[in-house]
Amino acid sequence: MAEPAPALAATADGPVPQVIVARGTMRLLVDRDFGLLTWGKVFSVTGIWVHSVVAAIAVYTATGSAVAVGLVAVAQFGPQIFLTPLSGTWADAGDVRRQLIVGRLLCLLGSGGLVLWYGLADPRGWASAGAVLVGSFVIGLGFVVGGPAMQSIVPALVTREELPAAMTLNTAPGTIARVVGPALGAFVVTHLDVAAGFAVAGAGHALFLVAILPVRVPARAPRAADTDYSVRAGLRHVLGDRPLLLLLLAVTAIGLGSEPTLTLAPAVAEQLGGGAALVGNLSTAFGVGAVLGLVALAVLRRAITTEWFVALGLLSMTAGSVVTAAAQGVVPSLVGYGLVGAGFSIAATAVGTAVQLRVPEVLRGRVMALWMVGFVGSRPIAALAVGAVADLVSVRGAIVVMALAPLAALLVCRPATLRRLPA
């Protein structure tokens, strides 16, 4: 939980502020509140990635279409585009802990419902794909309800001095899940079946619910009568802060550039002569690269400013896409996926930290909702675009398309344009 304001210790010379030392990574990880939230996110986000990979394999197996796989992302992340800003308003004015619980209950319902469906029926073809799309849509509603609360709660549990380390740890569950989730999902499907894969995904959300129950969230300040809590106020603030607007454009490009690594994984694996196991290996390579990206962040944090981290991440994503498009074998493809993953974690962490430090607390939920619209809401657009190019032109052409978004963001969000960001 965030430390209280510096207390005043009485001395002969009068009150003197007591210095509160910022907690390091290990102390944050074992903290009852921030630590439990972080470990709970590891389980839940792993469940999300297990679901995404199992759903991609199930739909591609049933239909043989990359566009159909793209529809999974549309169902899972499409609701973000229209409903998340409203959820951000709830996060600024409501009970964020309740939002987290309700959101993950919906995710559990989405994956758990598919377990029952596959257990009671024997769906094939588009009937199977349709069931997966419905379950993924329910999970998407869970993202809408709990997503902004998940992002905006972090500063409430740590001090401002601890926020950079906390935001790196906040990215870590997604990175760990990106390594473990795809490989676990592909392994379960290969050795058991699709229903077992969705059961594992649901178990991740159940474990998050167990972890979040003891977490204490500080009470927010009472709603001020003269404060505008509307979505419009959040948009107005973003439009009036150019560096913040550029950061949200950058995170949109990160979402656009990273989504095709999942949507195209079954088609890339088939082109390379592999199956579900290779789909898992490609996604795991992305995750390993993301871990290395976090290591680079930790090592270079004091030497490189935020705007250069953003540029480095976008450059790595672009280069990784080009390498993957040019690859003629499995190993170069894995390297390309790894480069995209490294750039993804570097850029996403840098942008997320800068946004959290820049936004006033009263607007944090609404601005982080816009952050999620860009980061997650862009994924359905990317999935459909690259899926169509893969089906109509070629898989390699689709991979080239996925490099355009981070390249454009790299040109627009140059370090010189972001120089006002905090280090």
Secondary structure as GFF3:
##gff-version 3
##sequence-region A 1 423
A	DSSP	beta_strand	8	9	.	.	.	ID=ss1
A	DSSP	beta_strand	16	17	.	.	.	ID=ss2
A	DSSP	alpha_helix	25	29	.	.	.	ID=ss3
A	DSSP	alpha_helix	34	63	.	.	.	ID=ss4
A	DSSP	alpha_helix	66	93	.	.	.	ID=ss5
A	DSSP	alpha_helix	96	120	.	.	.	ID=ss6
A	DSSP	alpha_helix	125	152	.	.	.	ID=ss7
A	DSSP	alpha_helix	154	157	.	.	.	ID=ss8
A	DSSP	alpha_helix	163	191	.	.	.	ID=ss9
A	DSSP	alpha_helix	194	212	.	.	.	ID=ss10
A	DSSP	alpha_helix	231	239	.	.	.	ID=ss11
A	DSSP	alpha_helix	242	258	.	.	.	ID=ss12
A	DSSP	alpha_helix	260	263	.	.	.	ID=ss13
A	DSSP	alpha_helix	265	271	.	.	.	ID=ss14
A	DSSP	alpha_helix	276	300	.	.	.	ID=ss15
A	DSSP	alpha_helix	306	326	.	.	.	ID=ss16
A	DSSP	alpha_helix	330	358	.	.	.	ID=ss17
A	DSSP	three_ten_helix	361	363	.	.	.	ID=ss18
A	DSSP	alpha_helix	364	375	.	.	.	ID=ss19
A	DSSP	alpha_helix	378	392	.	.	.	ID=ss20
A	DSSP	alpha_helix	395	402	.	.	.	ID=ss21
A	DSSP	alpha_helix	404	412	.	.	.	ID=ss22
A	DSSP	three_ten_helix	415	418	.	.	.	ID=ss23
###
